Amino acid sequence: MNIRQLLDQRVSSAFISIGASKDVSAVIKQSSKAQFGQYQVNGVMGAAKKLKMNPRQFATQVVDVLDLSDIADKVEIAGPGFLNIHLKPEWLAWQLELALNSDTLNIDKIKTPQTVVIDYSGPNLAKEMHVGHLRSTIIGDAIVRVLRFIGYKVIPQNHVGDWGTQFGMLLAQMNDLQSSDNELSMQLSDLETFYRDAKKRFDAEPDFAETARAYVVKLQAGDPNCLLLWQQFIDISLQHCEDVYERLNVLLTRNDVMPESAYNDDLPQVVADLDSMGLLTEDQGAQCVFLEEFKAKNGKILPAIVQKSNGGYLYATTDLAALRYRHNKLHADRILYFVDARQSLHLNQVFTIAKKAHFVPAEMQLEHMAFGTMMGKNGKPFATRDGGTVKLIDLLKEAEQRAFDLVNEKNPDLDKEERKAVAKTVGIGAVKYADLSKNRSSDYIFNWDTMLSFEGNTAPYLQYAYARIQSIFRKAGEFEHNATLNLVEMPEKQLAIKLLQLSEAIEVVSKDGTPNILCNYLFELAGNFMTFYEACPILKADKEIKNSRLKLAKLTAKTLKTGLDLLGIKTLERM
Ligand code: ARG
């Protein structure tokens, strides 16, 4: 239980004992100013209103029955009926000790862990991953790490697009080049160009287009040679994705890939089942689901098409099949989709249809964790100068190069290998953090200069804060681990309470899928540490004080490292 939860429990039962109903919330918030203590109870006014009591009077009664003597030394009534809770420094110190002596910072595991499927990354394999795949990949990955950390059973699902008509022209192109094996693997080393060349021929050469269309038919009919060629392409394309994942320090592996094609066999059944549930309507030869819930501005219902007039299936059909699989085979309680906000209609239709058709139980939590677009400086979606798509791998290489230039400038004495390693960690960390720290649902402007800055809410700032603490320990040498931790000065207390609030940040992130809350927490923690470090000398202090402060520093480093790790960002011992 974190402090907020502990206080919530205690204050809520005080509320109930003076007559409030069980569903009234105590509304415990972290205090914004140190003079108001560390926590604030904001629920008094609401509870008093329901009981038709004067809020100050209700507050007085709460203070009378509330016993926080083990953890707080003062509970004051403020304003119209707020309660300010001042926690005991000794109790805080004891909590810090528990965190120091635990591998997981004494953060509790969830009591009834659900099985959570996390759908993220999901690139289309016909082309190479581009910058549009960055957000889903890294936000989803951070949430995987956070939920696992607190004990959920997490099943990542990489819903890659590996099926559809584009593969016809790719196979036709492969077939032409296949005569010389060498050439083929060379060509496929740049999928982007390969795709473009195939597309050019498809548009310009009627014969080629004909062959391409024949390939689609053969592929769908399960022609073995065709499947072999297709599999070869998919393998290479997945290898490209894995290179990106590795560079990005993203956990996804081939085991997490559950491609669209895996659902092919179930698609006719999905349509048949929708039909038997009475959900299908034929419209211009296509099979559609019309639901009142989804209307355009003009009042017309927006149908979800599940089968085209030529018999082909669609994105929605595959997603419905995937939902069945996630329920029947993976036994998911909750599914989080980290998918571009522009797909919100699609996903909401799929969720609603799946429930109406009883493909998944009504209580299953289906959440579209939508995100906005990454923009260039010009305010348009991030692209090359001539408006082309930017390959994700190229963006990451550029990040490493820019970070390398920076390290060369700041720390030319480091040997070259180490400078390279630092640049990798800082460059990739910067790109990831710049994204993760933004409000997920809005668009944001990609800016190299701010993300690589050592000041402000950036990865380099946090990585540097961590490395700086490590350097204190290199100077301090060994210290007394059984020394007493004493919280005396205000900056010490401020740092202490912040250290104990990681769990509260994680609580929000796990509910809302918002890594920016964790980023903010870490940024504030680093700020609290800097204030403490300036105001409270560590190495020059007397032995007892020095040991106590070293403990605070140790736990700060541990918390920064854990927090960055949950974001998928690496730390450095020196930089
Ligand atoms: N392949 C899709 C795209 O690139 C993303 C897949 C998202 N996941 C899903 N279950 N639909 O837009």
Boltz pocket constraint, residues with backbone or C-beta under 6 A from the ligand:
constraints:
  - pocket:
      binder: B
      contacts: [[A, 119], [A, 121], [A, 122], [A, 123], [A, 124], [A, 159], [A, 160], [A, 161], [A, 319], [A, 322], [A, 337], [A, 338], [A, 339]]
      max_distance: 6.0
